[in-house]
Amino acid sequence: MSLRLRTAVLTLDRRGRPVYWPDAALTVEGGKLVEARPVRRGLAPRGLLDRRNRLAIPGLVDAHCHLPQYPAVGADGGELLPWLKKNIFPLERRFRGEYARRLSRLFFTELAAHGTTAAAVYLSVFADSAHAAFEEGERSGLRLVMGKVMMDRGSYDDAFARTHPRESRPHASLRESDELCARWHGAAGGRLRYAYTPRFALSCSEGLMRAAAAEAARRGAFVQTHLSENVSEVAAVRRAFPKAKSYADVYARAGLLGPRTLLAHGVWLTEAERRVIAESGSALVHCPTSNAFLESGVMDLPAARLAGCRTALGSDVAGGPSLDLFEVMRQSVFAQRLAKAHGLFKTPPKSTPLKAFELATRCGARALGLADGAGTLTAGAPADFVLLDSAAYDPFGPAADAETALARL
């Protein structure tokens, strides 16, 4: 496909520097940007599709969300663990058959409608519904890292473990994950990739986590799980794994940490844990809307960056109330500034819309292992971009610079 477009552009370059062109030319060939440059007054090339009333930005990357939980957005239920039992586990049990297919279709449509072109997605424990979700994901055109949730202890409830032994047994869960990975990892020209998805330490035996880590490494697949989201959760993990030095050490001992690992939350990490995560190359996914809604706390982004951790941004639907990453970016800025005002962190945050935008684009693309240049509008990058209606976000006319343009989104 070939496309030549004239539009405003807001992006980061490949070194993370902001770029804003009120009038620019974008040329797409074969799914890649082959040209991205400003248009000089009176020197616009011919044959451009005129979209100067639009602003092109890189497609956003949601590095942590839960497809089966989407109907529960806004459902209150207290902190993380009681909220899961009250609202989420009953809903995930329903993720089967035609319902799962319809919900998958809706979910991917909503991601795209909010400007998200790539996402890391948790499914449920059921292999058949995971296949349906991948089929709908293939049709969606999005770039997706997805996986069947693995839980061999602390399942949805005791009755579920008795009536669904296959989904609750480690060997069966691993076998189904292997089959899903063999079918879908690298499918749709590489748009779809598989993530082994041990839900979190409280839901998984050490044996299952070790086996999942080994298979993910052998197959070049991703790993995604939750880490240190809530104080009560951290305490429960400490009791469940007394030999581990910390929550992060549970995963390190199992071999789950590595450059293709996505760790959601990381709110209550120690400095030692951040060093372990940074050395492994794992990515921490900041989920500020969810952390506020579930009263989990505020992730110490400055400490994560100082330790050298890779970071990304996630909606964490349905803990987060919306798939809208613009709202998640705003909440990231607000949360970090409130933390600064209350002196919560050793290193005061320098939180700006630009840093939040980088988390949702360039950093997210790197965390998901996307192609070189992904998350930017630069020559050679994948042509994953979104056109925003200027009238909707910019009633004051063209912005003077990138920071102003971004602050108005």
Residue pairs with C-beta under 8 A, 6 or more apart in sequence:
1 28
1 29
1 30
1 31
2 27
2 28
2 29
3 26
3 27
3 28
3 49
3 383
4 25
4 26
4 27
4 28
4 45
4 47
4 48
4 49
5 25
5 26
5 27
5 28
5 48
5 49
5 51
5 56
6 23
6 24
6 25
6 26
6 39
6 44
6 48
6 49
6 50
6 51
6 52
7 24
7 26
7 51
7 52
7 54
7 55
7 56
7 387
8 20
8 21
8 22
8 23
8 24
8 52
8 54
8 55
8 56
8 390
8 398
8 405
9 19
9 20
9 21
9 24
9 26
9 36
9 55
9 56
9 57
9 377
10 18
10 19
10 20
10 55
10 56
10 57
10 402
10 405
10 406
11 18
11 19
11 36
11 56
11 57
11 58
11 361
11 376
11 377
11 378
12 18
12 19
12 58
12 357
12 358
12 361
12 362
12 375
12 376
13 19
13 376
13 378
14 373
14 376
14 378
16 358
16 362
18 354
18 401
18 402
18 403
18 406
19 377
19 402
20 399
20 401
20 402
20 405
21 37
21 38
21 39
22 398
22 399
23 38
23 39
23 41
23 44
23 52
24 36
24 37
24 38
24 39
24 56
25 35
25 36
25 37
25 38
25 39
25 44
25 45
25 48
26 33
26 35
26 36
26 56
26 377
26 385
27 33
27 34
27 35
27 36
28 34
28 383
31 382
31 383
32 380
32 381
32 382
32 383
33 373
33 377
33 378
33 379
33 380
33 381
33 382
33 383
33 385
34 379
34 380
35 379
36 377
36 378
36 379
39 45
51 387
53 389
53 390
53 391
54 387
54 388
54 389
54 390
55 387
55 388
55 390
55 393
55 394
55 405
56 377
56 385
56 386
56 387
56 388
57 115
57 361
57 377
57 385
57 386
57 388
57 409
58 361
58 362
58 365
58 374
58 375
58 376
58 377
58 384
58 385
58 386
59 115
59 116
59 117
59 118
59 361
59 375
59 384
59 385
59 386
60 114
60 115
60 116
60 117
60 118
60 325
60 360
60 361
60 364
60 386
61 116
61 117
61 118
61 119
61 312
61 313
61 360
61 361
61 363
61 364
61 365
61 367
61 368
61 370
61 375
62 111
62 116
62 118
62 119
62 120
62 313
62 314
62 315
62 323
62 325
62 360
62 364
63 119
63 120
63 262
63 264
63 283
63 285
63 312
63 313
63 314
63 364
63 367
63 368
64 120
64 122
64 224
64 262
64 264
64 285
64 287
64 312
64 314
64 315
64 316
65 119
65 120
65 121
65 122
65 314
65 315
65 316
65 317
65 320
65 323
66 88
66 121
66 122
66 316
66 317
66 318
66 319
67 95
67 103
67 104
67 107
67 121
67 122
67 123
67 133
67 146
68 91
68 92
68 94
68 95
68 100
68 103
68 122
68 123
68 124
68 129
69 88
69 91
69 92
69 317
69 318
69 319
70 103
70 106
70 107
70 110
70 317
70 318
70 323
71 91
71 103
71 318
72 87
72 88
72 91
72 318
73 317
73 318
73 320
73 321
73 322
74 318
74 321
75 83
75 87
75 318
76 83
77 83
77 85
77 86
77 87
78 86
78 295
79 230
79 232
79 294
79 295
79 296
80 229
80 230
80 232
80 233
80 294
80 296
80 319
81 230
81 232
81 233
81 236
83 294
83 319
85 157
87 318
88 318
89 156
89 157
90 156
92 124
92 125
92 149
92 156
93 124
93 156
93 160
95 103
95 123
95 124
95 126
95 129
96 126
96 128
96 129
97 128
97 129
100 124
100 126
100 128
100 129
100 132
100 133
101 129
101 132
101 133
101 135
101 136
104 132
104 133
104 136
104 137
105 136
105 139
105 140
107 121
107 323
108 136
108 137
108 140
108 142
108 144
109 140
110 323
111 119
111 140
111 142
111 323
112 140
112 141
112 142
114 322
114 323
114 324
114 325
114 326
115 325
115 326
115 386
115 388
116 142
116 323
116 325
117 142
117 143
117 384
117 385
117 386
118 142
118 143
118 144
118 364
118 365
118 368
118 370
118 374
118 384
119 142
119 143
119 144
119 145
120 144
120 145
120 146
120 195
120 222
120 224
120 262
120 285
120 314
120 367
120 368
121 133
121 137
121 144
121 145
121 146
121 147
122 146
122 147
122 149
122 197
122 199
122 224
123 129
123 130
123 133
123 146
123 147
123 148
123 149
123 197
124 130
124 148
124 149
125 148
125 149
125 150
125 151
125 155
125 156
125 164
125 167
125 168
125 173
126 148
126 167
127 148
127 176
127 179
127 180
130 146
130 147
130 148
130 176
130 180
131 180
131 183
131 184
133 146
134 144
134 146
134 180
134 183
134 184
134 187
134 192
137 144
137 146
137 188
137 192
138 187
138 188
138 191
138 192
141 191
142 191
143 191
143 192
143 368
143 370
143 384
144 191
144 192
144 193
145 193
145 194
145 195
145 222
145 224
145 262
145 368
145 369
146 184
146 192
146 193
146 194
146 195
147 177
147 180
147 194
147 195
147 196
147 197
147 222
147 224
148 173
148 176
148 177
148 180
148 197
149 197
149 199
150 173
150 174
150 177
150 196
150 197
150 198
150 199
150 203
150 204
150 208
150 212
151 167
151 168
151 173
151 198
151 199
151 203
151 204
152 168
152 169
152 170
152 173
152 203
152 204
152 205
152 208
153 202
153 203
153 204
153 205
154 202
154 203
155 161
155 164
155 167
155 168
155 203
160 167
160 168
161 168
165 172
166 172
166 173
166 176
167 173
170 205
170 207
170 208
170 211
173 208
174 208
174 211
174 212
174 215
177 194
177 196
177 197
177 212
177 215
178 215
178 219
180 194
181 194
181 196
181 215
181 219
181 221
182 219
184 192
184 193
184 194
185 192
185 193
185 194
185 219
185 220
185 221
186 192
186 193
193 221
193 222
193 369
194 219
194 221
194 222
195 216
195 221
195 222
195 223
195 224
195 262
196 212
196 213
196 215
196 216
196 221
196 222
196 223
196 224
197 223
197 224
197 225
198 204
198 208
198 209
198 212
198 223
198 225
198 256
199 225
199 226
200 225
200 226
200 227
200 229
200 233
201 209
201 225
201 237
201 240
201 241
201 247
201 250
201 251
202 233
202 236
202 237
202 240
204 212
206 241
206 250
206 253
206 254
209 250
209 251
209 254
209 255
209 256
210 254
210 255
212 223
212 254
212 256
213 223
213 254
213 255
213 256
213 258
214 255
215 221
216 222
216 223
216 260
217 255
217 258
220 260
221 260
222 260
222 261
222 262
222 369
223 256
223 258
223 260
223 261
223 262
224 261
224 262
224 263
224 264
225 251
225 256
225 261
225 262
225 263
225 264
226 263
226 264
226 265
227 247
227 248
227 251
227 263
227 264
227 265
227 266
227 269
227 284
228 234
228 247
228 248
228 265
228 266
228 267
228 268
228 269
228 273
229 264
229 265
229 267
229 268
229 291
229 294
229 296
230 267
230 268
230 294
230 296
230 297
231 268
231 297
234 247
234 268
237 244
237 247
237 250
238 244
238 247
241 250
244 250
244 253
245 272
246 270
246 272
246 273
247 268
247 269
247 273
248 257
248 269
248 273
248 276
248 277
249 273
249 276
251 257
251 261
251 263
252 276
252 280
257 263
257 276
257 277
257 280
257 281
257 282
258 280
258 281
258 282
259 280
259 281
259 282
260 369
261 280
261 281
261 282
261 283
262 282
262 283
262 285
262 312
262 367
262 368
263 277
263 282
263 283
263 284
263 285
264 285
264 287
264 314
264 316
265 284
265 285
265 286
265 287
265 290
265 291
265 296
265 299
265 316
266 274
266 277
266 284
266 285
266 286
266 299
266 304
266 309
267 291
267 296
267 297
267 298
267 299
267 300
268 297
269 277
269 300
269 303
269 304
271 303
271 307
274 303
274 304
274 307
274 309
275 307
277 284
277 307
277 309
278 307
278 308
278 309
278 310
281 310
282 309
282 310
283 309
283 310
283 311
283 312
283 366
283 367
284 299
284 304
284 309
284 310
284 311
284 312
285 311
285 312
285 313
285 314
285 367
286 299
286 301
286 311
286 312
286 313
286 314
286 332
286 359
287 299
287 313
287 314
287 315
287 316
287 319
287 320
287 328
288 298
288 299
288 328
288 331
288 332
288 334
288 335
289 315
289 316
289 319
289 320
289 321
289 322
289 327
289 328
289 331
290 296
290 314
290 315
290 316
290 319
290 320
291 297
291 298
291 299
291 319
291 335
292 331
292 335
293 319
293 320
293 321
294 319
298 335
298 336
298 338
298 339
298 344
300 339
300 344
300 345
301 311
301 332
301 336
301 349
301 351
302 345
302 346
302 347
302 348
302 349
302 350
303 345
303 346
303 347
304 311
305 311
306 347
310 363
310 366
310 367
311 359
311 363
311 367
312 359
312 363
312 364
312 366
312 367
312 368
313 325
313 328
313 329
313 332
313 356
313 359
313 360
313 363
313 364
314 320
314 328
315 322
315 323
315 324
315 325
315 328
317 323
320 328
322 328
325 360
326 409
328 360
329 353
329 356
329 357
329 359
329 360
330 356
332 351
332 356
332 359
333 351
333 352
333 353
333 355
333 356
336 349
336 351
337 349
337 351
339 345
339 349
340 348
340 349
340 351
352 403
353 403
353 406
353 407
353 409
354 402
354 403
354 406
357 406
361 375
361 376
362 374
362 375
362 376
363 375
364 375
365 374
365 375
366 374
366 375
370 382
371 381
371 382
372 380
372 381
373 380
373 381
373 382
374 381
374 382
374 384
375 381
377 385
388 409
393 408
393 409
394 405
394 408
396 408
399 405
399 408
